[in-house]
Amino acid sequence: MLDQFDNRLDPSFAPVDRARLIARLGAVLPAGGLVTTTEGMRVYESDGLAAYRGLAGVVALPRDAGQVQAVLKVCAELGVPVVARGAGTGLSGGALPSPGCVLLSLSRMSRILSIDPEARTARVQPGVRNLAISEAAAPYGLFYAPDPSSQLACSIGGNVAENAGGVHCLKYGLTVHNLQSLDIVTLDGEALTLGSDALDSPGFDLMALMTGSEGLLAVVTEITVRLLPAPTHAQVLLAAFADLRHAGEAVAAIIAAGIIPAGLEMMDRLALGAAEDHTHAGYPRDAAAILLCELDGAEGDVGAELARVAAVCEAAGATSVRLARDETERKLFWAGRKGAFPAMGRLAPDYYCIDGTIPRRRLPDVLETIERLSRDHGLAVANVFHAGDGNLHPLILYDANEDGGIERAEALGGAILELCVAVGGTITGEHGVGREKINQMCAQFSTPEIETFFAIKSAFDPAGLLNPGKAIPTLARCAEFGAMHVHGGKTAFDHLDRF
Ligand SMILES: Cc1cc2nc3c(=O)[nH]c(=O)nc-3n(C[C@H](O)[C@H](O)[C@H](O)COP(=O)(O)OP(=O)(O)OC[C@H]3O[C@@H](n4cnc5c(N)ncnc54)[C@H](O)[C@@H]3O)c2cc1C
C-alpha cells in the first residue's frame, strides 16, 4: 500500500502538447469519441479503490478494434501513456489514470458477437458485462463459469486483465481456464490473435501470459470464452460455527474429503450481520462464522455429497447445518454473499478490501492472527471470502474523513498481506496488484523475478507506455521499501512458521 500521490511511481514521459494529442485522437475516433473536460473525466478518475484518484489527460472511447489500433498508434508515436479501462470495478487501482495519460475506455465495445452452442463458445467484445454472457448463453442451456461478485457490472476485458475469480472458480477454474482465444492490440498498433479453436496451440502460451497482465502488455479487443452446460441441479448448505477456527477447519476438511463444491464461501459475524441487514437472507446472526457450500450436478449425486459435507461440518464443530428450502432461498443465500461488500456501508463510512491468498490449511491460524492485528491497529475487520480457494477478503472498516484514517487502514492492510506471504500465500488472489499492492510485490518476489517481469514487459512495450507505474515495482522502489522479500529476510510474521 502506498501514497497514491507518490509520483515517484509515475515514470516521467516527455510532455506532449495536449491540444495536438486531442486533435490527433479526434481524427481517428468518431464524433463523441473523446472526453476532454475536467467534469467529464471525473467519472474515470478512480476504479473501485476510490481512495486513489487521478485525472487523465484525455479519455478515448473507441467502438471497435480498428479504433483501438488507431488510438494506440497515435500514443506510441507521441510517447503518451495509455491506461485501459473496462467497467472500473477493479479494487487495486489498476485503471487509475496516470498523469496526462490517454484513458482508453472499452465500455462502448459491448457487443456479444456470437454464441456457438455446438463449440460451446461465446465471442464477445471486451466491454461486455460478465453476467451478460451467461444470460445470453442460458437459452442454449450453457453458462460462463467465472462469476466475480461484481459480475453485474464488471467487464469481461477487465476479467481477462485481472484473471478474475469468483464463487464458482473452486470447481470450474479462474478466467484463464475458461478462455479459448483473445484478440489483442499491442502498443504499436499490431493486432494479434492468441489461442485458437483447438484446446492447445503450439509455441509459448501467450494467452495465459496476457491473462492477468493488468493492461501492461496489450489491449484486449475480443474474447472467445468457453461455455459449460448449466448444471441440472444445484443446492446450497449453510453451516454455522461458534468460532472462526472451527469454520476454517471445516473448509480444509471438506476439500480433504475429496469433495469439490461449486462454491465454498465464508462470512464472519460482522460480515454476515451486515449482509443480513442488507439482504435479509436468513443468516443466523448469532454465529461467529457461516459457510455457504454449494454442490451442483445430477440430483442424486448432489444429495449424497451434501450429506457428506453436512457430516464433515458437524464433525468440525458446526452448531447448525441446513439446506436452502427451495430455489428462491438458495438464490437469497447467494444474494446475501454477493451483496456483502456494498453492505459494509452499514458498518463504516469506508471499507478497504484486501485480497490475499493462503494455503487452505492455514485458514484457522491466519483468521485468528487477523483478529489480533485488527485489535492491535484499532480497526474492525469483516471477513467475507472464497474460503475454498484460500482467497481472503478482509474488509478493513475505516473513516476516510478521520485524520490518518486511510493511512491506518493501509498499514493494517499491508500487515495482512505480509502475513499472507509469510504463511506461503500470495498478495493477490484475484484483484490484481495495480497501484495498491506494488510495495508488497517486493515482499513476494526476488530481484531476478522482478527483472524477468520487466523483460517480458519490455518485449511487448519497450517504451513502457502501457499502464505505467502499476503491477511491477522498480528495483529502486523495492530498495526504498526495505527490500523485504520474505524468502531472504525476516518479517513480523516469522513466528507463524511454527504452524
Ligand atoms: C463489490 C465488488 C466485488 C468484487 N468481487 C470480485 C470477485 O469475486 N472476484 C474478482 O476476481 N474480482 C472481484 N472484484 C474486482 C473487479 O470487479 C474485478 O477485478 C474485475 O475483473 C474488474 O473488471 P473491470 O471491467 O471493472 O476492470 P477495470 O477495473 O476497468 O480494470 C481492471 C484492470 O484491467 C485493465 N483492463 C481493463 N480492460 C482491459 C482490456 N480490454 N485490455 C487490457 N487491459 C484491460 C485495466 O487497465 C486495469 O488494470 C470485485 C469488485 C467489487 C467492486
The ligand as a Tripos MOL2 file, in Angstrom:
@<TRIPOS>MOLECULE
LIG
   53    58     1     0     0
SMALL
NO_CHARGES

@<TRIPOS>ATOM
      1 C1        -18.2910   -5.3680   -4.9870 C.3       1 LIG1
      2 C2        -17.1260   -5.9640   -5.7450 C.ar      1 LIG1
      3 C3        -16.9460   -7.3360   -5.7260 C.ar      1 LIG1
      4 C4        -15.8770   -7.9200   -6.4270 C.ar      1 LIG1
      5 N1        -15.7590   -9.2780   -6.4240 N.ar      1 LIG1
      6 C5        -14.7830   -9.8530   -7.1510 C.ar      1 LIG1
      7 C6        -14.6730  -11.2710   -7.2110 C.ar      1 LIG1
      8 O1        -15.4590  -12.0270   -6.6080 O.2       1 LIG1
      9 N2        -13.6710  -11.7790   -7.9520 N.ar      1 LIG1
     10 C7        -12.7920  -10.9840   -8.6470 C.ar      1 LIG1
     11 O2        -11.9040  -11.5130   -9.3070 O.2       1 LIG1
     12 N3        -12.8720   -9.6470   -8.5930 N.ar      1 LIG1
     13 C8        -13.8430   -9.0590   -7.8910 C.ar      1 LIG1
     14 N4        -13.9380   -7.6910   -7.8630 N.ar      1 LIG1
     15 C9        -12.9190   -6.8620   -8.5470 C.3       1 LIG1
     16 C10       -13.2440   -6.4700  -10.0170 C.3       1 LIG1
     17 O3        -14.6400   -6.4910  -10.2550 O.3       1 LIG1
     18 C11       -12.5070   -7.3920  -10.9850 C.3       1 LIG1
     19 O4        -11.1060   -7.1940  -10.8660 O.3       1 LIG1
     20 C12       -12.8940   -7.2050  -12.4580 C.3       1 LIG1
     21 O5        -12.2270   -8.1800  -13.2240 O.3       1 LIG1
     22 C13       -12.5300   -5.8270  -12.9970 C.3       1 LIG1
     23 O6        -13.1970   -5.6530  -14.2180 O.3       1 LIG1
     24 P1        -13.4770   -4.1750  -14.7810 P.3       1 LIG1
     25 O7        -14.1130   -4.3020  -16.1200 O.co2     1 LIG1
     26 O8        -14.1930   -3.3650  -13.8170 O.co2     1 LIG1
     27 O9        -11.9660   -3.6770  -14.9710 O.3       1 LIG1
     28 P2        -11.3110   -2.2650  -14.5900 P.3       1 LIG1
     29 O10       -11.4140   -2.0050  -13.1380 O.co2     1 LIG1
     30 O11       -11.8150   -1.2170  -15.5110 O.co2     1 LIG1
     31 O12        -9.7880   -2.5720  -14.9660 O.3       1 LIG1
     32 C14        -9.0680   -3.5290  -14.2610 C.3       1 LIG1
     33 C15        -7.6830   -3.7170  -14.9080 C.3       1 LIG1
     34 O13        -7.8430   -4.2920  -16.1860 O.3       1 LIG1
     35 C16        -7.2360   -3.4780  -17.2030 C.3       1 LIG1
     36 N5         -8.1210   -3.6120  -18.3700 N.ar      1 LIG1
     37 C17        -9.4720   -3.4350  -18.3860 C.ar      1 LIG1
     38 N6         -9.9400   -3.7290  -19.6110 N.ar      1 LIG1
     39 C18        -8.8760   -4.0850  -20.3670 C.ar      1 LIG1
     40 C19        -8.7140   -4.5020  -21.7340 C.ar      1 LIG1
     41 N7         -9.7540   -4.6160  -22.5610 N.pl3     1 LIG1
     42 N8         -7.4630   -4.7910  -22.1630 N.ar      1 LIG1
     43 C20        -6.3960   -4.7080  -21.3440 C.ar      1 LIG1
     44 N9         -6.4860   -4.3090  -20.0570 N.ar      1 LIG1
     45 C21        -7.7100   -4.0170  -19.5870 C.ar      1 LIG1
     46 C22        -7.1640   -2.0950  -16.5900 C.3       1 LIG1
     47 O14        -6.0870   -1.3550  -17.1330 O.3       1 LIG1
     48 C23        -6.9160   -2.4210  -15.1210 C.3       1 LIG1
     49 O15        -5.5480   -2.6770  -14.9090 O.3       1 LIG1
     50 C24       -14.9790   -7.0900   -7.1510 C.ar      1 LIG1
     51 C25       -15.1660   -5.7100   -7.1760 C.ar      1 LIG1
     52 C26       -16.2140   -5.1510   -6.4790 C.ar      1 LIG1
     53 C27       -16.3990   -3.6490   -6.5370 C.3       1 LIG1
@<TRIPOS>BOND
     1     1     2 1
     2     2     3 ar
     3     2    52 ar
     4     3     4 ar
     5     4     5 ar
     6     4    50 ar
     7     5     6 ar
     8     6     7 ar
     9     6    13 1
    10     7     8 2
    11     7     9 ar
    12     9    10 ar
    13    10    11 2
    14    10    12 ar
    15    12    13 ar
    16    13    14 ar
    17    14    15 1
    18    14    50 ar
    19    15    16 1
    20    16    17 1
    21    16    18 1
    22    18    19 1
    23    18    20 1
    24    20    21 1
    25    20    22 1
    26    22    23 1
    27    23    24 1
    28    24    25 2
    29    24    26 1
    30    24    27 1
    31    27    28 1
    32    28    29 2
    33    28    30 1
    34    28    31 1
    35    31    32 1
    36    32    33 1
    37    33    34 1
    38    33    48 1
    39    34    35 1
    40    35    36 1
    41    35    46 1
    42    36    37 ar
    43    36    45 ar
    44    37    38 ar
    45    38    39 ar
    46    39    40 ar
    47    39    45 ar
    48    40    41 1
    49    40    42 ar
    50    42    43 ar
    51    43    44 ar
    52    44    45 ar
    53    46    47 1
    54    46    48 1
    55    48    49 1
    56    50    51 ar
    57    51    52 ar
    58    52    53 1
@<TRIPOS>SUBSTRUCTURE
     1 LIG1         1 GROUP 0 **** ****
